[in-house]
Amino acid sequence: MGVTIDPAALAADVAALVRIPSPTGQERAALEWLAGRAGELGLDAELVEHDLAALRADPGHPGEEAPRTELVTLSVTLRGTLPGRLCLNGHVDVVGPGTERWTHGPWSGALDGGCVHGRGSVDMKGGVVAALHALAALRAAAAPTPEVVLHCVPSEEDGGLGTFAALARDARFDGCLIPEPTGFRVVCAQAGALTFAGTVRGRAAHAAMRLEGRSAIDRYVAVHAAIAAHETRINARVAHPAMRGLDLPYPVSVGRVVAGEWSSSVPDHLAFEGRLGVPVGEDPAAARAAFEAAVRAADGEDPPVELTWTGGAFAPGETDPDHPWVRRVRAAVAAERGAAPLAGVPWGADMRLYTARGIPTAMVGPSGIELAHAVDERVSVDELAAVARIIAAVVLRSGPTPAPPPPRR
């Protein structure tokens, strides 16, 4: 049994959602709109307000970067008549529009060239609406399905607190599909990402008497070289087969450096911030320790470089490529697109929060990851319609996902 997806209606809903600015920490209006739209489509929708203080006190708290005073999630449910219970997931929080001029406004939701334009269109309001329309189409077709729950979440961009909260409330799923923009590759492995901040101390002096001081900038040069060498080291022997095809599976970068107060003074202080990629299968604590050791071995001065770990903590995550759930997703993608290549991605995602609970998870969605967080972000309407059909096809391969085969001996 197939389902019918209306691309025009899909585009209109994506545009409407894009027009609701929802930077991380300010997602309520977008989630309330989605709840109303889900109700109009005949689906059960429940907005849930979570205890933010309790989540922050939880030992598994995934970290945060953006300020927030509340945490609201939305669960949209397609009631089922068959055994099994499946989950879809998508985030509605977005990064800021930046300072570059957009062809269309960042919140325009303009339809141009077969694409919906605006911040969050590809990352990932388009995927959320595609999932919503897939469930509505299944309901309209009266198709026999297992129960399916769509988790619409905030806070993915700064650590995944929304999905963490949703799973703390409800994690009884046989499989999860996340329509992040993957270019229709079936992603079964994602790298982790940790945010670090560092301080390098120096000794101030007049610039004309430079030898009497110790420049924190000069001292940082060795630290920066050590960070580059650490990136080379962790990418030298990539173990996971889905990650080997990437140009740089586990990036390590410094995104911000601030030093000095006066052009004629030797700077006594330098602060730097960056991102550490975490290999699939590695514990984040071990990744932190290896990075700290590399930095301190390269420096060796007193006082030592001060390192702290800030913001969201994205552990890596993976699902066995041979797992029946991955095969089920690949079959649906191949039927729609003609091919279903497996892949890994170098960015953090909420996938790892599902796999950490033993829920087999795959990500597959439209093209355009290079437009995420960029000026003139946009998503193809035709591709979103294809994503909706893929989601429906995965659900229609009904019944609970069987356990994976035993390991080969």
C-alpha positions in Angstrom: 0.0 0.0 0.0 1.3 3.4 -0.9 0.3 6.8 0.4 -0.2 10.2 -1.3 1.9 13.2 -0.3 0.8 16.6 -1.5 4.0 18.6 -2.2 2.1 22.0 -2.3 0.6 21.4 1.2 3.9 20.2 2.5 5.7 23.3 1.1 3.0 25.6 2.7 3.5 24.0 6.1 7.3 24.2 5.9 7.1 27.8 4.9 4.7 28.6 7.8 7.0 26.9 10.3 10.1 28.7 8.9 8.3 32.0 9.4 8.2 31.4 13.1 11.7 32.3 14.4 12.8 29.6 16.9 16.4 30.1 17.9 17.6 27.7 20.5 15.9 28.6 23.8 12.9 30.2 22.1 11.1 27.2 20.5 7.6 27.4 22.2 5.8 29.2 19.4 7.1 26.8 16.7 6.0 23.8 18.8 2.6 25.3 19.5 2.1 25.8 15.8 3.1 22.2 15.1 0.7 20.9 17.7 -2.2 22.9 16.2 -1.3 21.6 12.7 -1.0 18.0 13.9 -4.5 18.3 15.4 -5.9 19.7 12.1 -4.4 16.6 10.3 -6.2 14.3 12.7 -3.2 13.3 14.8 -2.9 13.2 18.6 -0.6 16.0 19.8 0.7 16.6 23.3 2.8 19.6 24.4 4.9 18.7 27.5 6.5 21.1 29.8 9.5 19.6 31.5 11.1 20.3 34.9 14.2 22.1 33.8 15.9 22.1 37.2 15.4 18.3 37.5 16.9 17.8 34.0 19.9 19.9 34.8 20.5 17.9 38.0 20.3 14.5 36.1 23.7 12.8 35.8 23.1 12.3 32.1 22.4 15.9 31.4 23.8 16.5 27.9 24.8 20.1 28.5 23.5 23.4 27.2 24.9 26.6 25.6 21.9 28.9 24.9 20.1 30.5 27.7 16.6 29.1 28.4 13.9 29.5 31.1 11.7 26.6 29.9 11.8 23.3 28.0 8.8 22.3 26.0 8.6 19.2 23.7 5.8 18.0 21.5 4.7 14.3 20.9 2.6 13.6 17.9 1.1 10.1 17.8 -0.3 8.0 15.0 -2.3 5.3 16.9 -1.5 1.8 15.6 -3.4 -1.4 15.1 -0.3 -3.6 14.7 2.3 -4.8 17.2 5.4 -2.6 17.7 6.1 1.0 18.4 8.3 3.3 16.3 9.7 6.8 16.8 10.5 9.7 14.5 12.5 12.7 15.7 13.1 16.2 14.5 14.3 19.4 16.1 12.7 22.9 15.6 15.4 25.0 17.2 17.7 26.9 14.8 20.9 28.9 14.9 20.8 32.6 14.3 20.7 34.2 10.8 24.2 35.6 10.9 25.2 39.0 9.5 25.4 38.3 5.7 22.6 39.6 3.5 20.0 36.9 2.5 18.5 36.7 -1.0 15.2 36.3 0.8 14.8 37.2 4.5 16.0 34.5 6.9 12.4 34.1 8.2 10.7 34.6 4.8 9.6 31.0 4.1 9.8 32.1 0.5 9.1 29.5 -2.2 11.5 30.0 -5.0 13.1 27.6 -7.5 11.3 24.6 -6.1 12.7 25.3 -2.6 11.5 26.7 0.7 14.0 29.4 1.8 14.8 30.5 5.3 16.6 29.6 8.5 15.8 26.1 9.6 14.3 25.0 6.3 16.8 22.2 5.8 18.1 21.9 9.4 15.5 20.6 10.1 12.0 22.1 10.0 11.6 20.6 6.6 12.2 17.1 7.9 9.9 17.6 10.8 7.0 18.6 8.5 7.8 15.8 6.1 7.4 13.4 9.1 4.2 15.0 10.1 2.8 14.7 6.6 3.9 11.1 6.4 1.9 10.3 9.5 -1.1 12.2 8.3 -1.0 10.4 4.9 -0.9 7.0 6.7 -3.9 8.0 8.8 -5.8 9.2 5.7 -5.1 6.0 3.9 -6.4 4.0 7.0 -3.2 1.9 6.6 -2.6 -0.8 9.3 0.5 0.4 11.2 2.2 0.0 14.5 2.0 3.0 16.8 4.3 5.8 15.7 5.4 8.8 17.9 7.0 11.9 16.4 9.2 13.7 18.9 9.4 17.3 18.0 12.1 18.8 20.2 14.0 21.9 21.1 17.7 22.3 22.1 19.3 20.0 19.5 21.7 22.6 18.4 23.3 23.0 21.9 23.4 19.5 23.2 20.1 17.6 22.8 18.3 18.5 26.0 14.9 18.3 24.2 15.4 14.7 23.1 17.0 13.8 26.4 13.8 15.0 28.1 11.5 13.3 25.7 13.2 10.0 26.1 13.3 10.3 29.9 9.5 10.4 29.6 9.0 7.8 26.9 11.6 5.5 25.4 9.7 2.3 24.6 10.5 2.1 20.9 11.6 -0.6 18.5 13.3 1.8 16.2 13.8 5.4 15.4 14.2 7.4 12.2 15.5 11.0 12.1 15.1 13.0 8.8 18.2 15.1 9.2 19.7 16.3 5.9 21.8 13.4 4.8 21.4 13.6 1.0 19.4 10.3 1.2 22.4 8.4 2.5 21.4 6.1 5.4 23.4 7.2 8.3 24.1 4.6 11.0 27.1 6.3 12.7 27.7 9.8 13.9 30.8 11.3 15.5 30.7 13.0 18.8 31.5 16.6 19.5 32.8 18.3 22.7 33.3 22.0 23.3 36.4 23.2 25.0 37.7 26.5 26.4 41.3 27.2 27.3 43.4 29.9 28.9 47.1 30.6 28.3 48.9 32.8 30.7 51.9 35.1 29.9 53.8 37.9 31.6 53.0 41.5 30.8 55.7 44.0 29.7 56.1 47.1 27.6 56.4 46.1 24.0 59.7 48.0 23.8 61.0 45.7 26.5 59.5 42.6 25.0 62.2 40.3 26.4 61.2 41.2 29.9 57.8 39.6 29.3 56.3 36.4 28.0 53.7 36.7 25.3 50.7 34.5 25.8 50.2 34.6 22.0 53.7 33.2 21.4 53.0 30.5 24.0 49.7 29.6 22.4 51.4 28.9 19.0 52.7 25.6 20.4 49.3 24.8 21.8 47.6 25.4 18.5 50.2 23.1 16.7 49.4 20.4 19.3 45.7 20.7 18.6 46.4 20.3 14.9 48.6 17.3 15.5 45.9 15.7 17.7 43.4 16.0 14.9 45.8 14.2 12.6 46.4 11.5 15.2 42.7 10.7 15.8 42.0 10.6 12.1 45.0 8.4 11.2 43.3 5.0 11.7 39.5 5.4 11.4 38.0 2.2 12.7 34.3 2.5 11.8 33.6 1.6 8.1 30.9 4.1 7.7 33.3 6.9 8.8 36.2 6.0 6.6 34.8 7.6 3.5 34.7 11.1 5.0 37.4 13.6 4.2 37.7 14.4 7.9 35.7 12.2 10.1 36.7 13.8 13.4 37.5 17.5 13.1 39.2 19.4 15.8 39.1 23.2 15.4 39.6 26.4 17.3 36.8 28.8 16.5 37.6 31.8 18.8 40.8 33.4 20.1 41.0 36.5 22.2 44.3 38.0 23.5 45.9 41.2 24.6 44.6 44.6 25.7 47.0 47.1 24.2 49.1 47.1 21.0 52.2 48.3 22.9 52.0 45.7 25.6 53.1 42.1 25.8 49.9 40.1 26.3 49.6 38.2 29.6 46.5 36.4 28.7 44.9 34.5 25.8 41.6 32.7 25.7 40.6 30.2 23.1 37.5 28.1 22.4 36.9 25.2 20.0 35.4 21.9 19.2 36.8 18.3 19.6 35.5 15.5 17.4 35.0 12.2 19.2 35.5 8.9 17.3 32.6 6.5 17.1 33.0 4.0 19.9 35.1 6.2 22.1 34.0 7.4 25.5 33.8 11.2 25.7 35.8 11.1 29.0 38.6 9.3 27.3 38.5 11.8 24.4 38.7 14.7 26.9 41.7 13.1 28.7 43.6 12.5 25.5 43.1 16.0 24.3 44.2 17.5 27.6 47.3 15.3 27.6 48.2 16.4 24.1 47.9 20.1 24.9 49.8 20.0 28.2 52.6 17.8 26.7 53.2 20.4 24.0 53.3 23.3 26.4 55.0 22.3 29.6 55.2 25.8 31.2 53.8 27.1 34.4 51.1 27.9 35.1 49.8 25.1 32.9 47.2 25.8 30.2 43.8 25.8 31.8 41.2 23.7 30.0 37.5 23.5 30.7 34.6 21.7 28.9 31.6 23.9 28.2 28.3 23.7 26.5 26.7 20.7 24.9 28.4 17.3 25.0 27.6 15.1 22.0 28.7 11.5 22.5 29.2 9.5 19.3 26.5 7.0 18.4 26.0 4.0 16.0 23.7 1.3 14.9 25.0 -1.9 13.4 24.7 -1.5 9.6 23.4 -5.1 9.5 20.7 -4.5 12.1 17.2 -5.3 10.7 16.1 -1.7 11.4 18.8 -0.3 9.2 17.9 -2.8 6.5 14.3 -1.8 6.8 15.2 1.9 6.3 17.5 1.1 3.4 14.9 -0.9 1.6 12.5 2.1 1.8 15.1 4.5 0.5 16.1 2.2 -2.3 12.5 1.8 -3.4 12.1 5.6 -3.6 15.6 6.6 -4.9 17.1 3.5 -6.5 20.0 3.3 -4.1 20.5 3.5 -0.4 24.2 4.0 0.5 25.3 3.7 4.1 27.2 6.5 5.6 28.6 8.1 8.7 28.6 11.8 9.5 31.2 14.0 11.3 28.6 16.1 13.2 26.8 15.5 16.4 23.1 14.7 16.4 20.3 13.5 18.7 20.7 10.0 17.2 23.2 9.1 19.9 20.6 9.7 22.6 18.4 6.9 21.1 21.2 4.5 20.5 22.5 5.0 24.1 19.1 3.6 25.2 19.4 0.6 22.9 17.0 1.9 20.3 18.2 1.2 16.8 18.4 4.5 14.9 19.1 5.7 11.4 19.1 9.1 9.9 18.0 9.8 6.4 16.7 13.1 4.8 17.1 15.6 2.0 20.3 17.1 0.6 21.7 20.4 1.7 23.7 19.8 4.9 26.2 22.3 3.5 23.4 25.0 3.7 22.7 24.3 7.4 23.8 27.3 9.5 24.6 29.2 6.3 23.2 32.2 4.5 20.4 31.4 2.0 19.5 28.1 3.7 16.8 26.3 1.7 15.4 22.9 1.0 13.9 21.2 -2.0 10.1 20.6 -1.8 10.4 17.5 -4.1 13.0 16.0 -1.9 10.9 16.6 1.2 8.0 14.8 -0.5 10.4 11.9 -1.2 11.4 11.9 2.5 7.7 11.8 3.6 7.2 8.8 1.2 10.2 7.1 2.6 9.0 7.6 6.2 5.6 6.2 5.3 7.2 3.2 3.6 9.4 2.4 6.6 6.2 2.5 8.8 4.3 0.3 6.4 6.9 -2.4 6.7 4.9 -3.1 9.7 5.5 -5.0 12.9 8.1 -4.7 15.5 11.7 -4.7 14.4 13.2 -8.1 15.1 16.3 -8.5 17.2 19.6 -8.4 15.2 21.2 -11.7 14.3 23.8 -13.1 16.8 27.4 -12.0 16.2 29.4 -14.2 13.8 31.9 -16.4 15.5 
